[in-house]
Amino acid sequence: MKKIEYFDYEKVARDMNLPDSILKKIEKEVKTEFPKDKMMYELHVLRAIRSKYWQKAAVQ
């Protein structure tokens, strides 16, 4: 599921300096929730990135 079709969440991740390892974890988790719906997958990855919850999780 690499080709982005709906939401360019990778650009947002780069702009927010999100480490690749955390992006991969987010992608994997969201993939389990939306295995067949690419638009919902990309939307939820984007929302997880923009929520900045990953910053709190990285500190703990």
Distance bins in CASP14 RR format, pairs under 12 A and 6 or more apart:
PFRMAT RR
TARGET T0000
AUTHOR 0000-0000-0000
RMODE 2
METHOD distances of the structure
MODEL  1
1 9 0 0 0 0 0 1 0 0 0 0 0
1 10 0 0 0 0 0 1 0 0 0 0 0
1 24 0 0 0 0 0 1 0 0 0 0 0
1 27 1 0 0 1 0 0 0 0 0 0 0
1 28 0 0 0 0 0 1 0 0 0 0 0
1 30 0 0 0 0 1 0 0 0 0 0 0
1 31 1 0 0 1 0 0 0 0 0 0 0
1 32 0 0 0 0 0 1 0 0 0 0 0
1 34 0 0 0 0 1 0 0 0 0 0 0
1 35 0 0 0 0 1 0 0 0 0 0 0
1 36 0 0 0 0 0 1 0 0 0 0 0
1 37 0 0 0 0 0 1 0 0 0 0 0
1 38 1 0 0 1 0 0 0 0 0 0 0
1 39 0 0 0 0 0 1 0 0 0 0 0
1 40 0 0 0 0 0 1 0 0 0 0 0
1 41 1 0 0 1 0 0 0 0 0 0 0
1 42 0 0 0 0 1 0 0 0 0 0 0
1 45 0 0 0 0 1 0 0 0 0 0 0
2 9 0 0 0 0 0 1 0 0 0 0 0
2 10 0 0 0 0 1 0 0 0 0 0 0
2 24 0 0 0 0 0 1 0 0 0 0 0
2 27 0 0 0 0 1 0 0 0 0 0 0
2 31 0 0 0 0 0 1 0 0 0 0 0
2 38 0 0 0 0 0 1 0 0 0 0 0
2 41 0 0 0 0 0 1 0 0 0 0 0
2 42 0 0 0 0 0 1 0 0 0 0 0
3 10 0 0 0 0 0 1 0 0 0 0 0
3 38 0 0 0 0 1 0 0 0 0 0 0
3 41 0 0 0 0 0 1 0 0 0 0 0
3 42 0 0 0 0 0 1 0 0 0 0 0
4 10 1 0 0 1 0 0 0 0 0 0 0
4 11 0 0 0 0 1 0 0 0 0 0 0
4 12 0 0 0 0 0 1 0 0 0 0 0
4 13 0 0 0 0 0 1 0 0 0 0 0
4 27 0 0 0 0 0 1 0 0 0 0 0
4 38 0 0 0 0 1 0 0 0 0 0 0
4 39 0 0 0 0 0 1 0 0 0 0 0
4 41 0 0 0 0 0 1 0 0 0 0 0
4 42 1 0 0 1 0 0 0 0 0 0 0
4 43 0 0 0 0 0 1 0 0 0 0 0
4 45 0 0 0 0 1 0 0 0 0 0 0
4 46 0 0 0 0 1 0 0 0 0 0 0
5 37 0 0 0 0 0 1 0 0 0 0 0
5 38 1 0 0 1 0 0 0 0 0 0 0
5 39 1 0 0 1 0 0 0 0 0 0 0
5 40 0 0 0 0 0 1 0 0 0 0 0
5 41 0 0 0 0 1 0 0 0 0 0 0
5 42 1 0 0 1 0 0 0 0 0 0 0
5 43 0 0 0 0 0 1 0 0 0 0 0
6 34 0 0 0 0 0 1 0 0 0 0 0
6 37 0 0 0 0 0 1 0 0 0 0 0
6 38 1 0 0 1 0 0 0 0 0 0 0
6 39 1 0 1 0 0 0 0 0 0 0 0
6 40 0 0 0 0 1 0 0 0 0 0 0
6 41 0 0 0 0 1 0 0 0 0 0 0
6 42 1 0 1 0 0 0 0 0 0 0 0
6 43 1 0 0 1 0 0 0 0 0 0 0
6 44 0 0 0 0 0 1 0 0 0 0 0
6 45 0 0 0 0 0 1 0 0 0 0 0
6 46 0 0 0 0 1 0 0 0 0 0 0
7 13 0 0 0 0 0 1 0 0 0 0 0
7 30 0 0 0 0 0 1 0 0 0 0 0
7 38 0 0 0 0 1 0 0 0 0 0 0
7 39 1 0 0 1 0 0 0 0 0 0 0
7 40 0 0 0 0 0 1 0 0 0 0 0
7 41 0 0 0 0 1 0 0 0 0 0 0
7 42 1 0 1 0 0 0 0 0 0 0 0
7 43 1 0 1 0 0 0 0 0 0 0 0
7 44 0 0 0 0 1 0 0 0 0 0 0
7 45 1 0 0 1 0 0 0 0 0 0 0
7 46 1 0 1 0 0 0 0 0 0 0 0
7 47 0 0 0 0 1 0 0 0 0 0 0
7 48 0 0 0 0 0 1 0 0 0 0 0
7 49 0 0 0 0 1 0 0 0 0 0 0
7 50 0 0 0 0 0 1 0 0 0 0 0
8 14 0 0 0 0 1 0 0 0 0 0 0
8 15 0 0 0 0 0 1 0 0 0 0 0
8 42 0 0 0 0 1 0 0 0 0 0 0
8 43 0 0 0 0 0 1 0 0 0 0 0
8 45 0 0 0 0 0 1 0 0 0 0 0
8 46 0 0 0 0 1 0 0 0 0 0 0
8 49 0 0 0 0 0 1 0 0 0 0 0
9 15 0 0 0 0 0 1 0 0 0 0 0
9 16 0 0 0 0 0 1 0 0 0 0 0
9 18 0 0 0 0 1 0 0 0 0 0 0
9 23 0 0 0 0 1 0 0 0 0 0 0
9 26 0 0 0 0 1 0 0 0 0 0 0
9 27 0 0 0 0 1 0 0 0 0 0 0
9 30 0 0 0 0 1 0 0 0 0 0 0
9 38 0 0 0 0 0 1 0 0 0 0 0
9 39 0 0 0 0 0 1 0 0 0 0 0
9 41 0 0 0 0 1 0 0 0 0 0 0
9 42 1 0 1 0 0 0 0 0 0 0 0
9 43 0 0 0 0 1 0 0 0 0 0 0
9 44 0 0 0 0 1 0 0 0 0 0 0
9 45 1 0 1 0 0 0 0 0 0 0 0
9 46 1 0 1 0 0 0 0 0 0 0 0
9 47 0 0 0 0 1 0 0 0 0 0 0
9 48 0 0 0 0 1 0 0 0 0 0 0
9 49 1 0 1 0 0 0 0 0 0 0 0
9 50 0 0 0 0 1 0 0 0 0 0 0
9 51 0 0 0 0 0 1 0 0 0 0 0
10 16 0 0 0 0 0 1 0 0 0 0 0
10 18 0 0 0 0 1 0 0 0 0 0 0
10 20 0 0 0 0 1 0 0 0 0 0 0
10 23 1 0 0 1 0 0 0 0 0 0 0
10 24 0 0 0 0 0 1 0 0 0 0 0
10 26 0 0 0 0 0 1 0 0 0 0 0
10 27 0 0 0 0 1 0 0 0 0 0 0
10 42 0 0 0 0 1 0 0 0 0 0 0
10 45 0 0 0 0 1 0 0 0 0 0 0
10 46 0 0 0 0 1 0 0 0 0 0 0
10 49 0 0 0 0 1 0 0 0 0 0 0
11 18 0 0 0 0 0 1 0 0 0 0 0
11 23 0 0 0 0 0 1 0 0 0 0 0
11 42 0 0 0 0 0 1 0 0 0 0 0
11 46 0 0 0 0 1 0 0 0 0 0 0
11 49 0 0 0 0 0 1 0 0 0 0 0
11 50 0 0 0 0 0 1 0 0 0 0 0
12 18 0 0 0 0 1 0 0 0 0 0 0
12 23 0 0 0 0 0 1 0 0 0 0 0
12 26 0 0 0 0 0 1 0 0 0 0 0
12 42 0 0 0 0 0 1 0 0 0 0 0
12 43 0 0 0 0 0 1 0 0 0 0 0
12 45 0 0 0 0 1 0 0 0 0 0 0
12 46 1 0 0 1 0 0 0 0 0 0 0
12 47 0 0 0 0 0 1 0 0 0 0 0
12 48 0 0 0 0 0 1 0 0 0 0 0
12 49 1 0 1 0 0 0 0 0 0 0 0
12 50 1 0 0 1 0 0 0 0 0 0 0
12 51 0 0 0 0 0 1 0 0 0 0 0
12 52 0 0 0 0 0 1 0 0 0 0 0
12 54 0 0 0 0 0 1 0 0 0 0 0
13 19 0 0 0 0 1 0 0 0 0 0 0
13 20 0 0 0 0 1 0 0 0 0 0 0
13 21 0 0 0 0 0 1 0 0 0 0 0
13 22 0 0 0 0 1 0 0 0 0 0 0
13 23 1 0 1 0 0 0 0 0 0 0 0
13 24 0 0 0 0 0 1 0 0 0 0 0
13 25 0 0 0 0 0 1 0 0 0 0 0
13 26 0 0 0 0 1 0 0 0 0 0 0
13 27 0 0 0 0 1 0 0 0 0 0 0
13 42 0 0 0 0 0 1 0 0 0 0 0
13 45 0 0 0 0 1 0 0 0 0 0 0
13 46 0 0 0 0 1 0 0 0 0 0 0
13 48 0 0 0 0 1 0 0 0 0 0 0
13 49 1 0 1 0 0 0 0 0 0 0 0
13 50 0 0 0 0 1 0 0 0 0 0 0
13 52 0 0 0 0 0 1 0 0 0 0 0
13 54 0 0 0 0 1 0 0 0 0 0 0
14 20 0 0 0 0 1 0 0 0 0 0 0
14 23 0 0 0 0 1 0 0 0 0 0 0
14 49 0 0 0 0 0 1 0 0 0 0 0
15 46 0 0 0 0 0 1 0 0 0 0 0
15 49 0 0 0 0 1 0 0 0 0 0 0
15 50 0 0 0 0 0 1 0 0 0 0 0
16 22 0 0 0 0 0 1 0 0 0 0 0
16 23 0 0 0 0 1 0 0 0 0 0 0
16 26 0 0 0 0 0 1 0 0 0 0 0
16 46 0 0 0 0 0 1 0 0 0 0 0
16 48 0 0 0 0 0 1 0 0 0 0 0
16 49 1 0 0 1 0 0 0 0 0 0 0
16 50 1 0 0 1 0 0 0 0 0 0 0
16 51 0 0 0 0 0 1 0 0 0 0 0
16 52 1 0 0 1 0 0 0 0 0 0 0
16 53 0 0 0 0 0 1 0 0 0 0 0
16 54 0 0 0 0 1 0 0 0 0 0 0
16 55 0 0 0 0 1 0 0 0 0 0 0
16 58 0 0 0 0 0 1 0 0 0 0 0
17 23 0 0 0 0 0 1 0 0 0 0 0
17 49 0 0 0 0 0 1 0 0 0 0 0
17 52 0 0 0 0 0 1 0 0 0 0 0
17 54 0 0 0 0 0 1 0 0 0 0 0
17 55 0 0 0 0 1 0 0 0 0 0 0
17 58 0 0 0 0 0 1 0 0 0 0 0
18 24 0 0 0 0 0 1 0 0 0 0 0
18 25 0 0 0 0 0 1 0 0 0 0 0
18 26 0 0 0 0 1 0 0 0 0 0 0
18 27 0 0 0 0 0 1 0 0 0 0 0
18 45 0 0 0 0 0 1 0 0 0 0 0
18 46 0 0 0 0 0 1 0 0 0 0 0
18 48 0 0 0 0 1 0 0 0 0 0 0
18 49 1 0 1 0 0 0 0 0 0 0 0
18 50 0 0 0 0 0 1 0 0 0 0 0
18 51 0 0 0 0 0 1 0 0 0 0 0
18 52 0 0 0 0 1 0 0 0 0 0 0
18 53 0 0 0 0 0 1 0 0 0 0 0
18 54 1 0 0 1 0 0 0 0 0 0 0
18 55 0 0 0 0 1 0 0 0 0 0 0
18 57 0 0 0 0 0 1 0 0 0 0 0
18 58 0 0 0 0 1 0 0 0 0 0 0
19 25 0 0 0 0 1 0 0 0 0 0 0
19 26 0 0 0 0 0 1 0 0 0 0 0
19 49 0 0 0 0 0 1 0 0 0 0 0
19 54 0 0 0 0 1 0 0 0 0 0 0
19 55 0 0 0 0 0 1 0 0 0 0 0
19 57 0 0 0 0 0 1 0 0 0 0 0
19 58 1 0 0 1 0 0 0 0 0 0 0
20 26 0 0 0 0 0 1 0 0 0 0 0
20 27 0 0 0 0 0 1 0 0 0 0 0
20 54 0 0 0 0 0 1 0 0 0 0 0
21 27 0 0 0 0 0 1 0 0 0 0 0
21 28 0 0 0 0 0 1 0 0 0 0 0
21 54 0 0 0 0 0 1 0 0 0 0 0
21 57 0 0 0 0 0 1 0 0 0 0 0
21 58 0 0 0 0 1 0 0 0 0 0 0
22 28 0 0 0 0 0 1 0 0 0 0 0
22 29 0 0 0 0 0 1 0 0 0 0 0
22 45 0 0 0 0 0 1 0 0 0 0 0
22 48 0 0 0 0 1 0 0 0 0 0 0
22 49 0 0 0 0 1 0 0 0 0 0 0
22 52 0 0 0 0 0 1 0 0 0 0 0
22 53 0 0 0 0 0 1 0 0 0 0 0
22 54 1 0 1 0 0 0 0 0 0 0 0
22 55 0 0 0 0 1 0 0 0 0 0 0
22 56 0 0 0 0 0 1 0 0 0 0 0
22 57 1 0 0 1 0 0 0 0 0 0 0
22 58 1 0 0 1 0 0 0 0 0 0 0
22 59 0 0 0 0 0 1 0 0 0 0 0
23 29 0 0 0 0 0 1 0 0 0 0 0
23 30 0 0 0 0 0 1 0 0 0 0 0
23 45 0 0 0 0 1 0 0 0 0 0 0
23 46 0 0 0 0 0 1 0 0 0 0 0
23 48 0 0 0 0 1 0 0 0 0 0 0
23 49 1 0 0 1 0 0 0 0 0 0 0
23 54 0 0 0 0 1 0 0 0 0 0 0
23 58 0 0 0 0 0 1 0 0 0 0 0
24 30 0 0 0 0 0 1 0 0 0 0 0
24 31 0 0 0 0 0 1 0 0 0 0 0
24 45 0 0 0 0 0 1 0 0 0 0 0
24 54 0 0 0 0 0 1 0 0 0 0 0
25 31 0 0 0 0 0 1 0 0 0 0 0
25 32 0 0 0 0 0 1 0 0 0 0 0
25 45 0 0 0 0 0 1 0 0 0 0 0
25 48 0 0 0 0 1 0 0 0 0 0 0
25 49 0 0 0 0 0 1 0 0 0 0 0
25 53 0 0 0 0 0 1 0 0 0 0 0
25 54 0 0 0 0 1 0 0 0 0 0 0
25 57 0 0 0 0 1 0 0 0 0 0 0
25 58 0 0 0 0 0 1 0 0 0 0 0
26 32 0 0 0 0 0 1 0 0 0 0 0
26 33 0 0 0 0 0 1 0 0 0 0 0
26 41 0 0 0 0 0 1 0 0 0 0 0
26 42 0 0 0 0 0 1 0 0 0 0 0
26 44 0 0 0 0 1 0 0 0 0 0 0
26 45 1 0 1 0 0 0 0 0 0 0 0
26 46 0 0 0 0 1 0 0 0 0 0 0
26 47 0 0 0 0 1 0 0 0 0 0 0
26 48 1 0 1 0 0 0 0 0 0 0 0
26 49 1 0 0 1 0 0 0 0 0 0 0
26 50 0 0 0 0 0 1 0 0 0 0 0
26 51 0 0 0 0 0 1 0 0 0 0 0
26 52 0 0 0 0 0 1 0 0 0 0 0
26 53 0 0 0 0 1 0 0 0 0 0 0
26 54 1 0 0 1 0 0 0 0 0 0 0
26 57 0 0 0 0 0 1 0 0 0 0 0
26 58 0 0 0 0 0 1 0 0 0 0 0
27 33 0 0 0 0 0 1 0 0 0 0 0
27 34 0 0 0 0 0 1 0 0 0 0 0
27 35 0 0 0 0 0 1 0 0 0 0 0
27 41 0 0 0 0 1 0 0 0 0 0 0
27 42 0 0 0 0 1 0 0 0 0 0 0
27 44 0 0 0 0 1 0 0 0 0 0 0
27 45 1 0 1 0 0 0 0 0 0 0 0
27 46 0 0 0 0 0 1 0 0 0 0 0
27 48 0 0 0 0 1 0 0 0 0 0 0
27 49 0 0 0 0 1 0 0 0 0 0 0
27 54 0 0 0 0 0 1 0 0 0 0 0
28 34 0 0 0 0 0 1 0 0 0 0 0
28 35 0 0 0 0 0 1 0 0 0 0 0
28 41 0 0 0 0 0 1 0 0 0 0 0
28 45 0 0 0 0 0 1 0 0 0 0 0
28 48 0 0 0 0 0 1 0 0 0 0 0
29 35 0 0 0 0 0 1 0 0 0 0 0
29 41 0 0 0 0 0 1 0 0 0 0 0
29 44 0 0 0 0 1 0 0 0 0 0 0
29 45 0 0 0 0 1 0 0 0 0 0 0
29 48 1 0 0 1 0 0 0 0 0 0 0
29 53 0 0 0 0 0 1 0 0 0 0 0
29 54 0 0 0 0 0 1 0 0 0 0 0
29 57 0 0 0 0 0 1 0 0 0 0 0
30 37 0 0 0 0 0 1 0 0 0 0 0
30 38 0 0 0 0 0 1 0 0 0 0 0
30 39 0 0 0 0 0 1 0 0 0 0 0
30 40 0 0 0 0 1 0 0 0 0 0 0
30 41 1 0 1 0 0 0 0 0 0 0 0
30 42 0 0 0 0 1 0 0 0 0 0 0
30 43 0 0 0 0 1 0 0 0 0 0 0
30 44 1 0 1 0 0 0 0 0 0 0 0
30 45 1 0 1 0 0 0 0 0 0 0 0
30 46 0 0 0 0 1 0 0 0 0 0 0
30 47 0 0 0 0 1 0 0 0 0 0 0
30 48 1 0 0 1 0 0 0 0 0 0 0
30 49 0 0 0 0 0 1 0 0 0 0 0
31 37 0 0 0 0 0 1 0 0 0 0 0
31 38 0 0 0 0 0 1 0 0 0 0 0
31 40 0 0 0 0 0 1 0 0 0 0 0
31 41 1 0 0 1 0 0 0 0 0 0 0
31 42 0 0 0 0 0 1 0 0 0 0 0
31 44 0 0 0 0 1 0 0 0 0 0 0
31 45 0 0 0 0 1 0 0 0 0 0 0
31 48 0 0 0 0 0 1 0 0 0 0 0
32 41 0 0 0 0 0 1 0 0 0 0 0
32 44 0 0 0 0 0 1 0 0 0 0 0
33 40 0 0 0 0 1 0 0 0 0 0 0
33 41 1 0 0 1 0 0 0 0 0 0 0
33 43 0 0 0 0 0 1 0 0 0 0 0
33 44 1 0 0 1 0 0 0 0 0 0 0
33 45 0 0 0 0 0 1 0 0 0 0 0
33 47 0 0 0 0 0 1 0 0 0 0 0
33 48 0 0 0 0 0 1 0 0 0 0 0
34 40 1 0 1 0 0 0 0 0 0 0 0
34 41 1 0 1 0 0 0 0 0 0 0 0
34 42 0 0 0 0 1 0 0 0 0 0 0
34 43 0 0 0 0 1 0 0 0 0 0 0
34 44 1 0 0 1 0 0 0 0 0 0 0
34 45 0 0 0 0 1 0 0 0 0 0 0
34 47 0 0 0 0 0 1 0 0 0 0 0
34 48 0 0 0 0 0 1 0 0 0 0 0
35 41 0 0 0 0 1 0 0 0 0 0 0
37 43 0 0 0 0 1 0 0 0 0 0 0
37 44 0 0 0 0 1 0 0 0 0 0 0
38 44 0 0 0 0 0 1 0 0 0 0 0
38 45 0 0 0 0 0 1 0 0 0 0 0
39 45 0 0 0 0 0 1 0 0 0 0 0
39 46 0 0 0 0 0 1 0 0 0 0 0
40 46 0 0 0 0 0 1 0 0 0 0 0
40 47 0 0 0 0 0 1 0 0 0 0 0
41 47 0 0 0 0 0 1 0 0 0 0 0
41 48 0 0 0 0 0 1 0 0 0 0 0
42 48 0 0 0 0 0 1 0 0 0 0 0
42 49 0 0 0 0 0 1 0 0 0 0 0
43 49 0 0 0 0 0 1 0 0 0 0 0
43 50 0 0 0 0 0 1 0 0 0 0 0
44 50 0 0 0 0 0 1 0 0 0 0 0
44 51 0 0 0 0 0 1 0 0 0 0 0
45 51 0 0 0 0 0 1 0 0 0 0 0
45 54 0 0 0 0 0 1 0 0 0 0 0
47 53 0 0 0 0 1 0 0 0 0 0 0
47 54 0 0 0 0 0 1 0 0 0 0 0
48 54 1 0 0 1 0 0 0 0 0 0 0
48 55 0 0 0 0 0 1 0 0 0 0 0
48 57 0 0 0 0 0 1 0 0 0 0 0
49 55 0 0 0 0 0 1 0 0 0 0 0
51 57 0 0 0 0 0 1 0 0 0 0 0
52 58 0 0 0 0 0 1 0 0 0 0 0
52 59 0 0 0 0 0 1 0 0 0 0 0
53 59 0 0 0 0 0 1 0 0 0 0 0
53 60 0 0 0 0 0 1 0 0 0 0 0
54 60 0 0 0 0 0 1 0 0 0 0 0
END
